[in-house]
Amino acid sequence: MIEMRVAGIALDAGTRSPIVLLKDTTERRALPIYIGQDQARAIINALERQKPPRPLTHDLMVNVLEVWEMSLERVVVHALHDNTFYALLTMRQGDVVHEIDARPSDAIALALRTGTSIWVMEEVIADASIPVDQEADDAEREEFRNFLSGLRPEDFAQRGKGRSVNGE
């Protein structure tokens, strides 16, 4: 899994649909997830730390968690099927851990309100992320190629710690 953070909300130029943009901690990969207008507003409110006069749905959920002495431990975007992302909320109440299916937009809105980490499975990143820093990706690829070209078979020989090869 790769930890990600919310970089912001954008609008698709063609459809004018909101997109929540997640970025990895190195800012090398971005994951755009299309969401609804209401979910975009909930995420923006959390990003801007706006408190409504009365609790909205995500605020209500946070209040319920607090009253029931539950904590949101992490959010995981774990799958992508037919252009639909799937997320899990990992919640703890004492020694009991629950995993609850959620839309990524709702999971993200809750994570922002509770200061909880957001994780994405590597397979989802591989399938749906976009490069943010192409130059860094190219430089890393070239560095790896140079490393591989300098390897020799004896570099893979197993060496004991402080012992000779035959165990003496």
MIVOGU-754053 format. One line per field, with one value per residue (C-alpha): z, x, y. Coordinates in nm, 4 decimals. Layout:
N
c3 = Z | ... $
c1 = X | ... $
c2 = Y | ... $
***
This chain:
168
c3 = 0.0000 | -0.0676 | 0.1629 | -0.0150 | 0.0756 | -0.0693 | -0.3041 | -0.3788 | -0.5841 | -0.9572 | -1.2304 | -1.5421 | -1.8285 | -2.0530 | -1.8147 | -1.5349 | -1.2926 | -0.9699 | -0.9164 | -0.5863 | -0.6522 | -0.4255 | -0.4381 | -0.2920 | -0.0242 | -0.2782 | -0.5066 | -0.7968 | -0.8623 | -0.8581 | -0.8456 | -0.9833 | -0.8551 | -1.0014 | -0.7328 | -0.7024 | -0.6283 | -0.2710 | -0.1955 | -0.3406 | -0.1100 | 0.1911 | 0.1080 | 0.0464 | 0.3798 | 0.5555 | 0.3724 | 0.4700 | 0.8238 | 0.7900 | 1.0620 | 0.9568 | 1.2023 | 1.2220 | 1.1589 | 0.8013 | 0.7267 | 0.7634 | 1.0740 | 1.2197 | 1.1511 | 1.3339 | 1.6297 | 1.6382 | 1.6330 | 1.9268 | 2.1333 | 2.0657 | 2.1451 | 1.8007 | 1.5962 | 1.2243 | 1.1917 | 0.8171 | 0.4835 | 0.2013 | -0.1629 | -0.2457 | -0.5870 | -0.9232 | -1.1259 | -1.4346 | -1.3603 | -1.0055 | -0.7063 | -0.3841 | -0.0351 | 0.3117 | 0.6463 | 0.9137 | 1.2437 | 1.5958 | 1.9077 | 2.1916 | 2.0760 | 1.7956 | 1.4414 | 1.1734 | 0.8002 | 0.6388 | 0.2666 | 0.1628 | -0.1381 | -0.1619 | -0.1494 | 0.1823 | 0.3198 | 0.2249 | 0.3785 | 0.7057 | 0.6959 | 0.6595 | 0.9524 | 1.1798 | 1.0679 | 0.9489 | 0.6886 | 0.3370 | 0.1644 | -0.1886 | -0.3020 | -0.5450 | -0.8080 | -0.8063 | -0.8375 | -1.1294 | -1.3058 | -1.2509 | -1.1398 | -1.3536 | -1.3331 | -1.1732 | -1.2097 | -1.5406 | -1.5180 | -1.1807 | -1.3153 | -1.6163 | -1.3982 | -1.1626 | -1.4574 | -1.6035 | -1.2654 | -1.2329 | -1.5848 | -1.4985 | -1.1780 | -1.3671 | -1.6389 | -1.3726 | -1.2015 | -1.2294 | -1.1340 | -0.8389 | -0.6959 | -0.6178 | -0.4363 | -0.0863 | 0.1791 | 0.5450 | 0.8249 | 0.9521 | 0.8270 | 0.5234 | 0.2424 | 0.3656 | 0.7136 | 0.9028 $
c1 = 0.0000 | 0.1069 | 0.0164 | -0.1464 | -0.2792 | -0.5512 | -0.3921 | -0.7233 | -1.0385 | -1.0352 | -1.2972 | -1.2808 | -1.2533 | -1.4936 | -1.7621 | -1.7232 | -1.7355 | -1.5380 | -1.2272 | -1.0504 | -0.6788 | -0.4655 | -0.0848 | 0.1727 | 0.4070 | 0.6896 | 0.4569 | 0.5564 | 0.2165 | -0.1350 | -0.4618 | -0.7671 | -1.1022 | -1.4260 | -1.6773 | -2.0136 | -2.0778 | -2.1947 | -1.8881 | -1.6636 | -1.8239 | -1.7765 | -1.4068 | -1.3542 | -1.5208 | -1.2851 | -0.9783 | -1.0746 | -1.1676 | -1.5131 | -1.7616 | -2.1266 | -2.3805 | -2.5398 | -2.3583 | -2.3646 | -2.3463 | -1.9691 | -1.9599 | -2.2440 | -2.0473 | -1.7426 | -1.9677 | -2.1125 | -1.7616 | -1.6607 | -1.9707 | -1.9253 | -1.5528 | -1.4488 | -1.1579 | -1.1006 | -0.7568 | -0.7100 | -0.8797 | -0.7750 | -0.8696 | -0.8328 | -0.9859 | -1.0861 | -1.3519 | -1.5277 | -1.3969 | -1.5371 | -1.3049 | -1.3709 | -1.2557 | -1.2542 | -1.2739 | -1.0685 | -1.2349 | -1.1402 | -1.3520 | -1.1349 | -0.9772 | -1.2283 | -1.1399 | -1.4058 | -1.3590 | -1.6483 | -1.7084 | -1.7302 | -1.7190 | -1.3730 | -1.5220 | -1.6965 | -1.3901 | -1.1695 | -1.4124 | -1.4045 | -1.0265 | -0.9814 | -1.2130 | -1.0364 | -0.6749 | -0.6626 | -0.4162 | -0.5293 | -0.3726 | -0.4055 | -0.3205 | -0.0282 | -0.2494 | -0.4846 | -0.1904 | -0.0545 | -0.3914 | -0.5158 | -0.2447 | -0.0844 | 0.2798 | 0.3359 | 0.7142 | 0.8103 | 1.1695 | 1.2216 | 1.0670 | 1.3006 | 1.6050 | 1.5183 | 1.4717 | 1.8099 | 1.9806 | 1.8344 | 1.9483 | 2.3007 | 2.2924 | 2.1811 | 2.4440 | 2.7182 | 2.6068 | 2.8198 | 2.7254 | 2.9656 | 2.7693 | 2.4961 | 2.7237 | 2.6011 | 2.8469 | 2.8374 | 2.8696 | 3.2271 | 3.2551 | 3.4105 | 3.1973 | 3.2282 | 3.0970 | 3.4289 $
c2 = 0.0000 | 0.3545 | 0.6409 | 0.9322 | 1.2730 | 1.4922 | 1.7436 | 1.9140 | 1.9150 | 1.9862 | 1.9986 | 1.7845 | 2.0325 | 1.8415 | 1.7208 | 1.9765 | 1.6811 | 1.7199 | 1.5102 | 1.4532 | 1.4339 | 1.2158 | 1.2405 | 1.0079 | 1.1391 | 1.1838 | 1.3805 | 1.1542 | 0.9941 | 1.1341 | 0.9433 | 1.1254 | 0.9971 | 1.1328 | 1.2228 | 1.3951 | 1.7616 | 1.6934 | 1.4811 | 1.7517 | 2.0077 | 1.7751 | 1.7302 | 2.1032 | 2.1837 | 1.9424 | 2.0771 | 2.4322 | 2.3204 | 2.4742 | 2.3878 | 2.3976 | 2.5409 | 2.1933 | 1.8644 | 1.7410 | 1.3685 | 1.3267 | 1.5458 | 1.3378 | 1.0197 | 1.1606 | 1.2516 | 0.8979 | 0.7487 | 0.9642 | 0.8782 | 0.5053 | 0.5369 | 0.4187 | 0.5426 | 0.5476 | 0.3888 | 0.4149 | 0.4471 | 0.2137 | 0.2552 | -0.1120 | -0.1790 | -0.0374 | -0.2225 | -0.0842 | 0.2679 | 0.2551 | 0.2846 | 0.0917 | 0.1836 | 0.0347 | 0.2087 | 0.0318 | 0.1153 | 0.0160 | -0.0086 | -0.1315 | -0.4569 | -0.5077 | -0.4005 | -0.3596 | -0.3095 | -0.1289 | -0.0833 | 0.2822 | 0.5080 | 0.6638 | 1.0132 | 0.9430 | 0.7650 | 1.0607 | 1.3117 | 1.1138 | 1.0753 | 1.4502 | 1.5203 | 1.2721 | 1.3187 | 0.9582 | 0.8304 | 0.7453 | 0.4444 | 0.3098 | -0.0426 | -0.0663 | -0.2337 | 0.0642 | 0.3041 | 0.1001 | 0.0972 | 0.4505 | 0.6924 | 0.9575 | 1.0668 | 1.4053 | 1.4355 | 1.2711 | 1.3990 | 1.2299 | 0.9080 | 0.9156 | 0.9897 | 0.7026 | 0.4661 | 0.5666 | 0.5268 | 0.1757 | 0.0838 | 0.2001 | -0.0039 | -0.3167 | -0.2732 | -0.2705 | -0.5935 | -0.9077 | -1.2652 | -1.2590 | -0.9640 | -1.2162 | -1.4621 | -1.5369 | -1.4291 | -1.5356 | -1.2824 | -1.3193 | -1.6783 | -1.8339 | -1.9686 | -2.3308 | -2.2345 | -2.2458 $
***
